[in-house]
Amino acid sequence: MSTDRKTADYWQRRANIRSAPKADMLSRALLIAHERGLTEKQMQKFYVTRRKGATPRFDYHLFAKMQNIDPDWLWDGDLRAYPRAPAAIVTHCRLATDSGDAA
């Protein structure tokens, strides 16, 4: 820590940080969409209508599943589950085979 004295402004900022509202699910979903470069058209597939004439709702469970992120982070804001990098792409490597004669 620095040797500077902590002023009243410092303590006020700390109090403001603790009393600030936590981000909601939509904010976290939009954060992922922005980081991964999803367009509005791509986001439209996550809006579902459960019954005729109802307002479309955002399906957070489907979004978490399709984007390979932990639903706990999306719902609760658990920072340990926050995806630090884009979803990994799994590639399979071929093993080199011995082309020599087996004796």
C-alpha positions, 0 to 999 in steps of 0.5 A, a space after each residue: 500500500 502507499 504511504 499516503 493518508 486515506 482521505 475522506 474521498 477514498 472512503 466515500 469511493 469505497 462505500 459507493 463501490 460496495 453499495 453499487 448495484 450488481 450487473 444483471 443477467 442481460 448486462 452479462 449476456 451483452 458483455 459476452 456478445 460484445 466480446 465475441 462479436 455477435 451481431 443483432 441477427 445472431 442474438 435474435 435466435 436466443 429470443 423465444 416466445 412461449 405462447 402466441 401473442 406473448 412478448 419474446 423473452 431472452 433465453 439465458 439458458 440457451 445462450 449460456 449453452 450455445 456460447 459455452 459459458 457457465 450458467 452460474 456466471 450468467 445468473 449470479 455473476 460468479 467471477 470465478 466462472 467468468 470466461 476469460 477468453 473466447 471458447 476454445 476450439 478443439 482440434 484433433 491431431 493425427 498420430 504419426 504411424 510407422 510405415 516400416 515393416 513389422 518383423 
